[in-house]
């Protein structure tokens, strides 16, 4: 009788787990699709309109210094004005909205004008909100200006979508390891016969909240690659072997990191984990760089699919703008989008990212 009860309870737990997975998956997919549809109709109405921005606003200068967006794109997007309340209300109906600095003090006339705009359903966004909606990145300088520290220190995740992410990534990692095992064996043969060195190598990286984690990769550099100390890698790095160059382009060298996903140290999608020694130097030059660590690092991320590789403090700052966007806008749908874009990059042989 006891054995029968145990069997019944085990079977019941399996059905409950199955129902939970189905519920979380449906909830995540439906909420993501609704969000996508709403954003599509909202953005379509203002796609070809300009945004009013005060001449004193630093947003435009900040974006020009970043040198990511095309200058023509910025010219088409902005209409620089000197005073808010001097704009004709009939004219304002023809523009997308207005962008204001978060802490800007407004005169009574300006406040009255903005209220009139809102009655007409014309959006009034802060610099940060506009960057989130239309650039899908948040420049560190904008964060510094708007003082949104709490928002990034304590990102608010949708618990249902976060559970879907964990279940989905665990299952996908198991499948990828199973599929990738023959590929790893074949790659190991080429790595060994090229220079008779080690097949794998491990490296310490910064994980969640700065915790040190160990990741494993297929070796793509010569065995004494860091005899002169830790250094940035670059596209024409002479330390990379012939086999290693192909493995990096196809991202086959990343497959062993799936072990870190299974043991909970990493996610499939998230900011790329940085080496502590390099991160220590970046923290001196880039404001809020440590905000990347409020979420688990990933094998691929929003920065990796949107920004080409660059080995410098400048490029790390630009990548941070995409990482922060991901952290503050996390969703199951965004993870799927990054996953599909990563697969596209791999098949286009554009996966080379020396790190």
RODO-2510 file (C-alpha; in nm, 4 decimals, decimal comma):
residues 355
     n   res          X          Y          Z
     1     x     0,0000     0,0000     0,0000
     2     x     0,2833     0,2398     0,0891
     3     x     0,4510     0,1712    -0,2467
     4     x     0,1238     0,2438    -0,4297
     5     x     0,0835     0,5748    -0,2401
     6     x     0,4396     0,6771    -0,3291
     7     x     0,3786     0,5923    -0,6953
     8     x     0,0561     0,7942    -0,6949
     9     x     0,2258     1,0970    -0,5346
    10     x     0,5163     1,0805    -0,7829
    11     x     0,2752     1,0597    -1,0761
    12     x     0,0737     1,3488    -0,9353
    13     x     0,3889     1,5631    -0,8989
    14     x     0,4821     1,4909    -1,2622
    15     x     0,1395     1,6047    -1,3841
    16     x     0,1575     1,9189    -1,1677
    17     x     0,5025     2,0049    -1,3040
    18     x     0,3787     1,9475    -1,6600
    19     x     0,0761     2,1737    -1,6047
    20     x     0,2998     2,4454    -1,4544
    21     x     0,5379     2,4366    -1,7505
    22     x     0,2494     2,4591    -1,9999
    23     x     0,0927     2,7478    -1,8045
    24     x     0,4173     2,9475    -1,7792
    25     x     0,4946     2,8904    -2,1471
    26     x     0,1484     3,0026    -2,2631
    27     x     0,1553     3,3050    -2,0321
    28     x     0,4985     3,4115    -2,1575
    29     x     0,4126     3,3695    -2,5261
    30     x     0,0757     3,5482    -2,5001
    31     x     0,2103     3,8419    -2,2956
    32     x     0,5089     3,8806    -2,5292
    33     x     0,2893     3,8785    -2,8403
    34     x     0,0502     4,1352    -2,6913
    35     x     0,3443     4,3592    -2,6043
    36     x     0,4827     4,3218    -2,9570
    37     x     0,1475     4,4083    -3,1172
    38     x     0,0983     4,7160    -2,8968
    39     x     0,4494     4,8444    -2,9722
    40     x     0,3970     4,7872    -3,3460
    41     x     0,0813     5,0014    -3,3645
    42     x     0,2290     5,2707    -3,1376
    43     x     0,5523     5,2990    -3,3362
    44     x     0,3749     5,2896    -3,6741
    45     x     0,1817     5,6076    -3,5953
    46     x     0,4945     5,8109    -3,5262
    47     x     0,7471     5,6391    -3,7542
    48     x     0,7848     5,9276    -4,0019
    49     x     0,7408     6,2110    -3,7523
    50     x     1,0060     6,4165    -3,5733
    51     x     1,0587     6,4523    -3,2001
    52     x     1,0854     6,7968    -3,0420
    53     x     1,3956     6,8321    -2,8279
    54     x     1,5214     7,1401    -2,6441
    55     x     1,8508     7,2812    -2,7659
    56     x     1,9897     7,2595    -2,4109
    57     x     1,9165     6,8866    -2,3907
    58     x     2,2371     6,6810    -2,3963
    59     x     2,0788     6,3739    -2,5581
    60     x     2,1731     6,4577    -2,9174
    61     x     2,5367     6,5340    -2,8277
    62     x     2,5554     6,2125    -2,6274
    63     x     2,4334     6,0038    -2,9216
    64     x     2,6734     6,1758    -3,1610
    65     x     2,9679     6,0951    -2,9305
    66     x     2,8594     5,7312    -2,9118
    67     x     2,8888     5,7160    -3,2922
    68     x     2,6526     5,4173    -3,3191
    69     x     2,3464     5,5643    -3,4900
    70     x     2,3760     5,7052    -3,8398
    71     x     2,3987     6,0910    -3,8307
    72     x     2,1231     6,1116    -4,0942
    73     x     1,9005     5,9031    -3,8690
    74     x     1,9457     6,1565    -3,5879
    75     x     1,8746     6,4523    -3,8182
    76     x     1,5504     6,2914    -3,9355
    77     x     1,4403     6,2113    -3,5823
    78     x     1,4894     6,5451    -3,4044
    79     x     1,3528     6,8974    -3,4364
    80     x     1,5519     7,1246    -3,2037
    81     x     1,3534     7,4022    -3,0308
    82     x     1,4455     7,6728    -2,7790
    83     x     1,1229     7,6910    -2,5745
    84     x     0,8461     7,4360    -2,5279
    85     x     0,5554     7,6752    -2,4854
    86     x     0,6371     7,8686    -2,8026
    87     x     0,5334     7,5767    -3,0228
    88     x     0,1920     7,6024    -3,1855
    89     x    -0,0470     7,3267    -3,0743
    90     x    -0,1573     7,2715    -3,4340
    91     x     0,2053     7,2168    -3,5272
    92     x     0,2616     6,9751    -3,2401
    93     x    -0,0039     6,7412    -3,3830
    94     x     0,2313     6,6767    -3,6735
    95     x     0,5241     6,5583    -3,4585
    96     x     0,5931     6,2377    -3,2687
    97     x     0,6258     6,4000    -2,9256
    98     x     0,8757     6,5788    -2,7051
    99     x     1,1870     6,4592    -2,5216
   100     x     1,2804     6,6166    -2,1871
   101     x     1,5615     6,5638    -1,9415
   102     x     1,4296     6,3842    -1,6339
   103     x     1,5143     6,6493    -1,3758
   104     x     1,4478     6,9595    -1,5854
   105     x     1,2634     7,2334    -1,3978
   106     x     0,9682     7,3651    -1,5963
   107     x     0,8018     7,7051    -1,5864
   108     x     0,4238     7,7278    -1,5339
   109     x     0,3641     7,7968    -1,9039
   110     x     0,5713     7,4937    -2,0016
   111     x     0,3853     7,2666    -1,7588
   112     x     0,0534     7,3932    -1,8926
   113     x     0,1652     7,3239    -2,2508
   114     x     0,2808     6,9685    -2,1672
   115     x    -0,0553     6,8936    -2,0048
   116     x    -0,2246     7,0095    -2,3240
   117     x    -0,0017     6,7752    -2,5219
   118     x    -0,0932     6,4810    -2,3022
   119     x    -0,4635     6,5536    -2,3514
   120     x    -0,3976     6,5116    -2,7240
   121     x    -0,2251     6,1761    -2,6525
   122     x     0,1092     6,3153    -2,7642
   123     x     0,3892     6,1383    -2,5734
   124     x     0,6304     6,3268    -2,3500
   125     x     0,9316     6,1067    -2,2777
   126     x     1,2503     6,1442    -2,0791
   127     x     1,5863     6,0881    -2,2487
   128     x     1,6079     5,7441    -2,0932
   129     x     1,2552     5,6424    -2,1943
   130     x     1,3142     5,7541    -2,5534
   131     x     1,6399     5,5569    -2,5776
   132     x     1,4665     5,2477    -2,4438
   133     x     1,1794     5,2675    -2,6916
   134     x     1,3582     5,3722    -3,0100
   135     x     1,7268     5,2786    -2,9779
   136     x     1,6912     4,9610    -2,7697
   137     x     1,9932     5,0699    -2,5691
   138     x     2,0607     5,3095    -2,2805
   139     x     2,3866     5,5107    -2,2951
   140     x     2,5652     5,5225    -1,9543
   141     x     2,5771     5,9030    -1,9761
   142     x     2,1964     5,9158    -1,9849
   143     x     2,1799     5,6927    -1,6776
   144     x     2,4167     5,9268    -1,4981
   145     x     2,2060     6,2316    -1,5902
   146     x     1,8720     6,0832    -1,4894
   147     x     1,9968     5,9157    -1,1700
   148     x     1,7989     5,5962    -1,2156
   149     x     2,0230     5,3976    -0,9799
   150     x     1,7505     5,1976    -0,8076
   151     x     1,6005     5,0853    -1,1356
   152     x     1,9230     4,9126    -1,2360
   153     x     2,0326     4,7873    -0,8971
   154     x     1,7027     4,6053    -0,8500
   155     x     1,5608     4,5066    -1,1905
   156     x     1,1984     4,3928    -1,1658
   157     x     1,1546     4,0639    -1,3471
   158     x     0,8224     3,9074    -1,4349
   159     x     0,8401     3,5953    -1,2176
   160     x     0,6453     3,3847    -1,4686
   161     x     0,8692     3,4778    -1,7600
   162     x     1,1807     3,4302    -1,5478
   163     x     1,0721     3,0756    -1,4610
   164     x     1,0028     3,0072    -1,8280
   165     x     1,3519     3,1336    -1,9074
   166     x     1,5136     2,8934    -1,6568
   167     x     1,3148     2,5896    -1,7720
   168     x     1,3565     2,6728    -2,1412
   169     x     1,7321     2,7355    -2,1163
   170     x     1,7943     2,4181    -1,9153
   171     x     1,6105     2,2064    -2,1759
   172     x     1,7755     2,3791    -2,4722
   173     x     2,1218     2,3386    -2,3114
   174     x     2,0697     1,9642    -2,2686
   175     x     1,9647     1,9317    -2,6330
   176     x     2,2583     2,1422    -2,7572
   177     x     2,5112     1,9422    -2,5537
   178     x     2,3705     1,6177    -2,6957
   179     x     2,3820     1,7539    -3,0525
   180     x     2,7189     1,9225    -3,0016
   181     x     2,9050     1,6245    -2,8549
   182     x     3,0097     1,4781    -3,1948
   183     x     3,1105     1,8287    -3,3077
   184     x     3,3256     1,8750    -2,9956
   185     x     3,4978     1,5403    -3,0574
   186     x     3,5737     1,6369    -3,4177
   187     x     3,6974     1,9822    -3,3125
   188     x     3,9154     1,8233    -3,0418
   189     x     4,0932     1,6135    -3,3052
   190     x     4,1787     1,9212    -3,5153
   191     x     4,2874     2,1228    -3,2091
   192     x     4,5210     1,8470    -3,0889
   193     x     4,6817     1,7695    -3,4233
   194     x     4,7473     2,1372    -3,5011
   195     x     4,9851     2,1978    -3,2105
   196     x     4,9524     1,8936    -2,9767
   197     x     4,8233     2,1215    -2,7003
   198     x     4,5313     2,0968    -2,4573
   199     x     4,1807     2,0589    -2,6034
   200     x     3,9952     2,2673    -2,3456
   201     x     4,0857     2,5628    -2,1289
   202     x     3,9156     2,7192    -1,8297
   203     x     3,8983     3,0833    -1,7300
   204     x     3,7657     3,2788    -1,4327
   205     x     3,4917     3,5299    -1,5164
   206     x     3,2590     3,7589    -1,3180
   207     x     2,9131     3,6109    -1,2648
   208     x     2,5964     3,7162    -1,0841
   209     x     2,6677     4,0024    -0,8366
   210     x     3,0385     3,9780    -0,9200
   211     x     3,0750     3,6184    -0,7972
   212     x     3,3727     3,4451    -0,9593
   213     x     3,2715     3,1603    -1,1900
   214     x     3,4778     2,9220    -1,4022
   215     x     3,3864     2,8765    -1,7669
   216     x     3,5143     2,6140    -2,0097
   217     x     3,5809     2,6623    -2,3795
   218     x     3,7537     2,4823    -2,6623
   219     x     4,1046     2,6234    -2,6943
   220     x     4,1365     2,8608    -2,9901
   221     x     4,4727     3,0256    -2,9114
   222     x     4,8237     2,8872    -2,8960
   223     x     4,9196     2,7295    -2,5636
   224     x     5,1380     3,0189    -2,4405
   225     x     4,8968     3,2925    -2,5544
   226     x     4,9210     3,4945    -2,2322
   227     x     5,2865     3,4575    -2,1473
   228     x     5,3115     3,8381    -2,1643
   229     x     5,0099     3,8866    -1,9369
   230     x     4,6364     3,9431    -1,9820
   231     x     4,5508     4,1497    -2,2900
   232     x     4,2610     4,2366    -2,5198
   233     x     4,2075     4,0096    -2,8181
   234     x     4,1288     4,1444    -3,1655
   235     x     4,0165     4,0210    -3,5072
   236     x     4,3647     3,9715    -3,6545
   237     x     4,5153     3,8361    -3,3305
   238     x     4,8257     3,6308    -3,4179
   239     x     4,7726     3,4127    -3,1100
   240     x     4,4624     3,2522    -3,2638
   241     x     4,5247     2,9182    -3,4346
   242     x     4,3823     2,8239    -3,7757
   243     x     4,1398     2,5792    -3,6159
   244     x     4,0571     2,8360    -3,3486
   245     x     3,9663     3,0953    -3,6101
   246     x     3,7019     2,8638    -3,7579
   247     x     3,5732     2,7612    -3,4145
   248     x     3,5234     3,1255    -3,3193
   249     x     3,3455     3,2151    -3,6416
   250     x     3,0993     2,9307    -3,5884
   251     x     3,0953     2,9723    -3,2072
   252     x     3,1677     2,6030    -3,1674
   253     x     3,4270     2,6995    -2,9051
   254     x     3,1398     2,8209    -2,6841
   255     x     2,9611     2,4829    -2,6616
   256     x     3,1392     2,3683    -2,3391
   257     x     2,9965     2,6764    -2,1627
   258     x     2,6596     2,5010    -2,1691
   259     x     2,7876     2,3162    -1,8618
   260     x     2,7816     2,6501    -1,6788
   261     x     2,4189     2,6970    -1,7873
   262     x     2,3225     2,3552    -1,6505
   263     x     2,4937     2,4149    -1,3150
   264     x     2,3282     2,7567    -1,2771
   265     x     2,6328     2,9831    -1,3111
   266     x     2,5236     3,1235    -1,6492
   267     x     2,2225     3,1667    -1,8746
   268     x     2,1920     3,1116    -2,2478
   269     x     2,1021     3,4803    -2,2866
   270     x     2,2518     3,7626    -2,0820
   271     x     2,5499     4,0030    -2,0726
   272     x     2,8757     3,8310    -2,1634
   273     x     3,0837     3,7553    -1,8502
   274     x     3,4006     3,9643    -1,8304
   275     x     3,7359     3,8681    -1,6853
   276     x     3,7723     4,0180    -1,3330
   277     x     4,1091     4,1721    -1,4183
   278     x     3,9683     4,3573    -1,7192
   279     x     3,6431     4,4414    -1,5393
   280     x     3,8407     4,6078    -1,2590
   281     x     3,9963     4,8460    -1,5112
   282     x     3,6671     4,9103    -1,6926
   283     x     3,4973     5,0067    -1,3648
   284     x     3,7418     5,2966    -1,3341
   285     x     3,6469     5,4450    -1,6722
   286     x     3,2827     5,3451    -1,7332
   287     x     3,0056     5,4624    -1,4957
   288     x     2,7668     5,1872    -1,3806
   289     x     2,9633     4,9098    -1,5498
   290     x     2,8992     4,6826    -1,2512
   291     x     2,5221     4,6951    -1,3241
   292     x     2,5830     4,4169    -1,5772
   293     x     2,6269     4,1812    -1,2831
   294     x     2,2715     4,2147    -1,1438
   295     x     2,1676     3,9355    -1,3819
   296     x     2,3368     3,6082    -1,4738
   297     x     2,5829     3,6336    -1,7640
   298     x     2,4982     3,4545    -2,0869
   299     x     2,6533     3,2788    -2,3854
   300     x     2,4989     3,5419    -2,6096
   301     x     2,3307     3,8742    -2,5387
   302     x     2,1648     4,1873    -2,6745
   303     x     2,5043     4,3595    -2,7087
   304     x     2,6530     4,0665    -2,9038
   305     x     2,3786     4,0672    -3,1688
   306     x     2,3627     4,4477    -3,2041
   307     x     2,7213     4,5702    -3,1761
   308     x     3,0343     4,4463    -3,3582
   309     x     3,3214     4,3242    -3,1474
   310     x     3,5662     4,5854    -3,0241
   311     x     3,8589     4,5552    -2,7850
   312     x     3,8635     4,8899    -2,6042
   313     x     3,7103     5,0850    -2,3178
   314     x     3,5074     5,2868    -2,5713
   315     x     3,3505     4,9739    -2,7204
   316     x     3,2836     4,8265    -2,3756
   317     x     3,0955     5,1450    -2,2868
   318     x     2,8792     5,1137    -2,5963
   319     x     2,8082     4,7462    -2,5282
   320     x     2,7050     4,8400    -2,1752
   321     x     2,4242     5,0548    -2,3206
   322     x     2,2760     4,7414    -2,4806
   323     x     2,3309     4,5258    -2,1710
   324     x     2,1456     4,7742    -1,9511
   325     x     1,8587     4,7848    -2,1979
   326     x     1,8345     4,4052    -2,1770
   327     x     1,8380     4,4074    -1,7971
   328     x     1,5615     4,6667    -1,7679
   329     x     1,3475     4,5200    -2,0480
   330     x     1,3918     4,1483    -1,9873
   331     x     1,1212     3,9284    -2,1362
   332     x     1,0907     3,5749    -2,2689
   333     x     1,0184     3,7179    -2,6146
   334     x     1,3379     3,9295    -2,6081
   335     x     1,5369     3,6172    -2,5165
   336     x     1,3852     3,4318    -2,8131
   337     x     1,4680     3,7247    -3,0436
   338     x     1,8329     3,7227    -2,9274
   339     x     1,8495     3,3444    -2,9669
   340     x     1,7216     3,3585    -3,3266
   341     x     1,9564     3,6469    -3,4149
   342     x     2,2482     3,4517    -3,2654
   343     x     2,1631     3,1497    -3,4812
   344     x     2,1504     3,3784    -3,7871
   345     x     2,4948     3,5203    -3,7022
   346     x     2,6382     3,1700    -3,6626
   347     x     2,5099     3,0536    -4,0021
   348     x     2,6445     3,3731    -4,1606
   349     x     2,9837     3,2923    -4,0054
   350     x     2,9812     3,6275    -3,8225
   351     x     3,0154     3,4779    -3,4789
   352     x     3,3804     3,5695    -3,4258
   353     x     3,4064     3,7693    -3,1068
   354     x     3,7454     3,7368    -2,9360
   355     x     3,6909     3,7422    -2,5615
***
